[in-house]
Amino acid sequence: SKKDHKNRKSQFSMIKALDFDEKQMQKFDSLKTIHFDKVKSISKEIGNLKEVMYSKMPDREVPPSFLDSITDLIALEEKKIDLEMFRHFQSVREICNEEQKEKLSKMINDAIKRRGRRGNSKKKE
C-alpha cells in the first residue's frame, strides 16, 4: 500500500542519514522486523474495533456507553503504538554512536513537529 511505501521510504532515508555500518545495519534490520510485526498486530486490532463501531451506524439508537467503551479501547491500542514507537527508537538509539544519536534525536524531533503541524488545517501566514 501507499502508506507502507511511505514508511519504508522514510525508514530508508533515516538509515541513510544515520550512515549505519554493516554491523549496525544487521542489528537495525532485526529491530525493524520485530517493531513492524508489533505495530501491524496493534493496527489490525484497531481496525477490528473500528469495524465493530461502524457496524452500529445503521442502528437508530447507539448507546453512548457503547461508543465511549469502544473509543476507549481504540485509544488504548493507539497508546500501545505510541509506546512501541518510543521503545523502538530507544533500541535504535542504543546501536548508534554519539554523532548518530544526535542526528536521530533531531530527526525524531523534526518528525514530531511535522506531525503536529499536520493537525492545523489552516496555515498561519
N, C-alpha and C positions, 0 to 999 in steps of 0.2 A: 504494500500500500504506500501511498504518498507520504504518510506520516512516518512509517518505518524508514523510508528512504531518507527523509529529512533527518531523522535521529541518527542514522548511520553516517550521513554526511557530516553532521555536527560532531559526532564521536570521532570521525576520522580527522577532521580539521583540528580538534582538540589534541589528539595524539600527535599529529604532525607538528603543532605548535610546541608541544612539550618535548619533542625530539627524543623519544624513548630509544634506548639501545635495545639490542635483541633480547637480552635477559628481562628487561623491564616490559618489553612488548609481550613476552610469553606470560608473565605474571598478570599483565593487564588483560590479555585475552581470556584467561581463566576467570578473573574477577568479573569481566563483562558478561560472560556466559551465565554465571550464577545470577548476576544482577538482572539480566534480561528475563531469565526464567521466573524470578520472583515477581518482577513488575508485570509480566504477562499474566501470571496467575491472579494477581490482585485486580488487574484491569478486567479480566474475564468475570470476576465476581462482581465488580461494579456494573458491568454490562448486564449480568443476570438480574441484579437488584433493580436496575432501571427498566428492564423488560417487565418485571413484576409490577412496578409502579405504573408504567404507561399502559399496562393491560387493563388497568382500572379506569382509564379515560372514558370508555363508553358508559360506565355506571353513572346513574343520575346522582347518587349520593356517595361520595367517597369520604369516609370518616377522617376528620383532621388528625386523629390519633394514628391512623394508618400512615398518612403522609409524613407525620412527624417521625414515626418509628423508622420508616424506610429511608427517609432522607438522613436520619442519624446514622443508619447502617452504612449508607453510601459515604457519608462524611468520614466514618471510621476507616473505611477502605482507602479513601483519598489520603488520610493521615498516614496509613501504612506505606503508601507510595512515597510520601514526603520523607518519612523516616528511612526508607530503603535507599532513596536517592542520597540522603545525607551520609548514611553509613557507607554507601558505595564510594562516594567521593573521599571519605575519610580513608578508606582502603587504598584508593588510587594514590592519595597523598603519601601514604606510607612507602610506596615504591619510588617516589620522586626524590631527586636530590634537592638541595636548598633552592637553587635557581628555578627548578621546575615547580617547586612548592609555591613560590611567589607567583609564577605565571598561572598556575592552576587557580590560586585564590583570586587573582584578577579576572580570569575567565568566568569563574563562578559568580563573582560579584556583578560583572557585566551582564551575564545571563539573567540574574535576578532582577536587575534594573530594567532590562528589556521587557521581561515578563510583566513587571509592574506597570510599565508604560502601555503595554498592550491592553490593559484594563481600561485605560482612558480612551473613550470613543471619540472625543473631540480633542484635536491637537491644540495645545496652547500656543498662541503666537505672540 
